[in-house]
Amino acid sequence: MLLKVFQLSKYPAIDSATLRSNLRAHIMDGALFGFAMSFVSFNTILPVFIQQVGGSAVAIGSVPVLWIIGLNFPQAILIRLIHSGGPIKPSVLRYGLLHRCSFFVLGLVTFFVVTKIPSTASVPLLLILIFLTAVGGSLGVPAWFHLFTKTTPMKLRGRLQGVRQLLASALGILGGTIVTLVLSVFPFPQNFGLLFIIAFSFSMMSYRYLFKLIEPRAEPMSYPAERAPSIMADGRAIIRRDKNFRNFLLADAFTLMAMSASAFYAVYAIEKFNLPSSYAGTFTVIVMAGMVVGNIVFGFLADSFGHKGNLILLAGASAAGSIVAMSAGNILVYGLTFIFMAWTLSLQGISRLSFVAELCTERDRPTYIALTNTLTAPTVTIGILFGWIARAYGFPAMFSAGAVIGLLAAACLYFFVVDPRSYKAKIIRADGKV
């Protein structure tokens, strides 16, 4: 039923049982893994967890910093060691399992260690484990995305990402409801420990669908001898010659900086409106419901008009979330903040790496993806600065800074980044081919 949205009849050369099987596997993997992550969201759950353990505003601001850097920065450094050649799928399976097992470790530590040591030790320990969990996910990202692009036609990628996230968000509404129940019924820290174990269980359900992906026999993810001796040398050459990619990296850095303010949305709401910590689950429900709508709309926009427009909306939504957070006078209005957060997550998942994939050739794609994640991820360290601003000058001042940076990102994308589909279309017309 879901495959009807992809209109496979438009792709007679690849309209095959293999394509259908891969689409189903991608959808189920994404839906179940997204469901798992709704129990341990680094936007709504983990910051509240660190606050409950005894973390300061700076520690809370470190959560998305450590998660995003851990998930992105190691990719360019480790890509050769992990994906030196041969089939891609084994690497995806190996490091996908490592990432999932990390949630189980976090659950055990939360159950048996957190209350037995002072917060001055437990907070750093948990932040280190969160970082290592993200690093475990980072190891397989270039391979997974390369496998994703190899198994999905370009014109279907936005829609596929949208469907994956749509189902994940719909399940996430249920997940957020369960989070609210767990945080209300079970005592601390067993409630958060149980959330980590639940996340591990559902992520393992998604893992079986990775096995079902059928990798096509095509160019392996390798680096021929005639290429530059290191990925950093490759990266320097790419950045020197590709001005559009340079401009995108700058805009992407500003976008990630603006999104760092979202780590404080849930914590600020609980503090400002004197809410119980179980509201973290309610906020997750709002985010997931917003993503249901966002994934329907933004997946269609990406396939119909390209990913650049979505990236501009991403930056704008991030700025809007911070504006609402600093100005809302009641919790109902403040809920709009989590709607905007939901849209930023939808837009980022659908269009950020998909846009990068269209900037380059298939052979260069792993390098472009790794460069994007490695070079822009460190900019989220501004989250630590945001924590300091919140502590020294108040949350509204910090949200104001996030809003300004988001608007700057939107302006950079609009004026300085060219949609690759537009100049590829010009080349086709110049060649006289359709």
N, C-alpha and C positions, 0 to 999 in steps of 0.2 A: 504493500500500500504506500509506504513512505517513498519508495523509489519512483513513483509516478511524478513527483515534483522535479525530478532530474531530466525528464524528457529525453530519454536515452535514444529515441529514434533519430535524433539529430546527429548522432555519432555512429553511423552504420559500421564504420571500420573497427570500432571498439565496443559496439553494443553486443557484448558477449556474456556468457555465464560467469567468466572470471571477473569482469567489471562489476556485475551485479553482486557477486559474492564479496568483493572488496568493499563496495559501498556499504553493504550491510554490516560488515565487520567494523569499518570505520565508525559508522553510526552508533553501534552498540558499545564499542570501546569508549568513544567520547561521552556517550550518555551516562554510562555507569561510572566512569572515572570522575566526571563532573559531579555526579550525585555523591560520590565518596568525598570529594573536596568540599561539598557544602557543609560537612560536619567539622571541618578544620580550616575554614576560610581565613586566609591571612589578612583579609580586609575587615571582617566582623568578629570572628571567634578568637583567633590567636592574640590580637591586641588586648582584648578583655581578659584572656587567660593570663597574660603577662602582668596586667594590672592587678588581678586577683592574687597572684603569687607575691606581689609586693614591688613590682617594677615601677620606676619613675617614668615621667613623660619622655625622657630621652630613650629609655629602654623600650617603651611602647613604640616610639618612632623608629626604633631599630628593626622592628619585626619585618616590615615590607622591604627595608634596605637589605637585610640579610637574605630574605627570601628571593628577591629579584636578582641581587648580585650572585647569590649561590646558584640560581637557576640559569643564569645567562653568562656570567663572566668567564667561567672555566672553559667554555666551548671552543674558543679559538686556540687555547693552550693545549687542550687534550684531544682535539679532533683527529690528529694524525695517529696518536697512540691507539685510539679506539676504533677508528674507521680507516685503517691503512689500506684496505682493499678487500675484494671479494664481496659476497652477498651482504646486504644491509640488515636484513631481518634479524639475524642472530644477535647483533649489537642492540637492536631495539628491545629484544626479549630479555637479554642479560641485564641491561641497565634499567629497564622498566621494572624488573623484579626487585632490584636493589632499592629503587625509589620507594616502592610500595612497602617493603619490609621496614623502612625507616619509620613509618607511622606506628608500626607495632612496637618498635623500640621506644618511641616517645610515650606511648601508652603505658608501657611497663615502668618507665621512669616516673611518670606522673602518679601512678598508683603507689609505688613502693619507695620513692626517694624524696619527692618534693617536700613532704611534711616533716621529714627526718633531718633536714639540714636548714640553716637559716636562709632567708631570702637573698642575702648578699652572695650566697653560693648558688642557690637554686635558680635565680634569674639568669646569671651568666651561663649556667649549665644548659638551661632550656633554650636560650638564644643560640648557643653553639649547636645543639641538636637540630634546631629549626634550620640553621644554615646548612648543616650536613645533609639534611633531608632534601633541601633544594639542590645542593650539589649533585646528589644522587640522581635527581631528575634531569639535571643539566647534561649529564654524560650521554644520554640517549637522544637529546632534542635534535641535533643536526641530522642524525640518521633517520629519526622518525619523520621529520618534515621532508627530507629527501625522498623517503619511501612514500609518504603521502602524495607528493607531487608526481612521482612516477606512476602511481596507481590511480590518479584522478586527473581527468582532462582539465585544462586551465579554466574553461568556461563553466565547470561544475564545482570548482573549489570553494568559491564563496558560498554557494548554496549548500554544499556539504558541511562546511564549517557552521553555517547557520542552523542546519538541521541538528547536527551534533549538539550544539550549544542550546538549541531550543528544547530538546529532550532532556538534556542535563539540567536546564533551568526548571523545567516542569517537575522533574524528580526532586530538584533542590528545594522547591516549595515544601514538599513532604519532608525533606531533610531538615529544613529550618524549623518546621513544626516539631520534629523529633528532638532537635537541639533544645528548643524551649522547654520541652517536657523533661529531658534529661537534666538540664541545669536547674530546674525547679525541684525535682524529686530527689535527686541524689546529692549527698553532701560534697563539698569541695575537699580534696581535689579529685575524688573518684568520678565526679561528673565529667570533668574534662578528660580524664584517663579513658573513660568509656567512649567518649567521642572519637578519640584516636583509634581505638580498637575497631569501632564501627567503620571508620574511614578505611582502615586497612582491609577489612572484610569485603567491602564493596569494590575497592580498587582491585582486589584479586579476582573478583567476578569479571571485571573489565579485561583483565590480563588474558583470559582464555580467548578473547576475540582477536588479540594480537597474533595468536598462533594461526588464526584462520586467514590472515592476509596472504595473498599470493603475490610474491615478488616477481615482476616481469624480468625476463632475461634481456637486460639492456646494459648500458654503460655502467660499470661498477663504480662505487663511490671511492675512487682512488686518486692518487696524485702522480701522474706520469713523471718520469725522470727529467723530461725537458722543462718542467715547470720550476718555479722558484723553489729554493731549498727549504723554505719554511712558510707556514701560513701567514706569518707576520710580513714576510717579504711579499707574498701574494697580495696581502691587504694593502701594503703601501703602494704597490703598483696600481691596484684598483682605485684607491682613493685619489691618487694623482691624476688618473685619466678620466675618472667618472665624476664630473662636477655635480650632476643631478643626485647621485648617491651621497656625495658630501653634504649637499643641502638637506637631503632627507635625514641623514644622521644628526644634523644640528636640530632639526625640528623634532625628531624622535626623542632626543635628549631632553628638550624642553617639555615634551608631553609626559615623559616618565617622571620628571621632576614635579610637574603639577599634580600627577596622580598620587604622589607620595603623601599628599595631605589627607587622602582618604583613610589612612591608617588611624586617624584620630576621630573620624566621624562617630563611630559607635561609642568610644570612650567618652567623648565630649557630651554626647546625648545622655548617657547614663549619669554623668556628673551634673550636667546643667539641669536636667529635669528630675533628678533624684530617683532613678529607675533601678530595679534589681538587675543583676547580671544576666538573668534569663532572657532579658530583652535582646541580647545578642542573637538569639534564635529568631526573634520577631524581625529584627533587621535583616537577617539572612533571607527570611521569607519574602520580604519586600524586594530585596536585590534579585532574587530568583524570579519573582513574578515580573519585574521590570525587564529581565533578560529574556523571558518568554516573548514579550512583545518586540523587544529590540532585535532578537535573532531572526524573527520573521521578516521584519522590515529591512534590516541592514544587510542580510544575506542577499535579498533581492536587489537592493541598491548596488551592491558590489558587483554582481554579475551583469547588471544592466548598464551601469554608468562608470564602473571602475572603482578602485579602492581609494583613490586620492580624496574624493568627497567624504568617504567614511572617516578617513584620518582627520580631516578638518573638523567633522562632527565630534570625533573622539576628544580632540583638544578643547573644543567648545563645551562639551558636556562636563569635562573635568573642571573647567573654570566655573561653570554654573553650579556644580555641586558644592564648591567651596563658598560661593556667594550665598547660597541658601543656608549652609551650615552656620555662617557667621551672623546671619540676619533673622533667622526663624525665631518667632516668639513663642511657639508652642510645638508640641511633639508631632502634631498632625502635619503642620507645614514642614517641620524638620524631616519628615518622611520622604519629601521630594529629594533630599540629599541622596538617599539610597537608591532612588529611581535613576538619578544621574550617574551614580556609581555603577549601577547595573548596565547602563548604556555604554559607559566607557569600557567595561569588561567585554560586552558583546562586540563592540567595534574593534577593540584590540585583538580579540581572538579571531575575528573574521578577516580583518584587513591588514594588520601590521606586517606579518611575515609574508602574506600573500602578495602584498605590494612589492616587497623586496624580491620575491621570486620572479616577478615580471620585469624587474630591472636588469636581469642578467640572463646568460645562457644556462642551459641545464648543467653543463660541466662546471661552471663557476658558482652554481647555486649554493652548495654547502659552504663555500668560503664567504659568500655574501651574507648568508644567514648567521654564520658564526661571528663574522665581523660586526654585524648589526647588534647582536646581543652582547658581545664582549665590549664594544666601544661605548655603547650608550648606557649599559646597565649601571656602571659606577655613578652615574649622575643621580641615582636615587639615594645616594648618601645624604642628599639634602634633607631626607627625612629626619636624620639626626639633628640637623640644624633647625628643622621645623619643631622638633621636640624642645630644643633649647629656647626657641622663640615663644612657644606656648607656655613654658615655665616662667620665662622672664617678663613677657609682655601680654600674655593671655592668648587663648585660642583664636579669638577674632583676628588678631594681628597676623597669626600664622596662616589662617585661611585666606586673608587678603593677599598675602604673598603668593599662595598657591593659585589664586584666581588670576593674578597678573601674569604669572608664568604660563598658565594655560592659554590665555589670550595671545601671548607672544608666540606660542607654538602654532596656534591656528594661523596667525599672520605669516609665519615662515613657510608653512605648507602651502598656503594660498598663493603667495607671491613668488616663491623661489623654487618650488618643487614641481617638475613637469610629470604629468601622468604618462607612464610608458606606453599605454595603449594609444595615446594620441599621436606620439611620434612614430610608433610602429604602423599606425594606420596611414600616415603620410608616406612612409617608405613603400607600403603596398600600393598606394595610388600612383606613386612615382614610377613603380615598376610595371604599372598597367595590369596588376594581378588582383584578384579578389580573394 
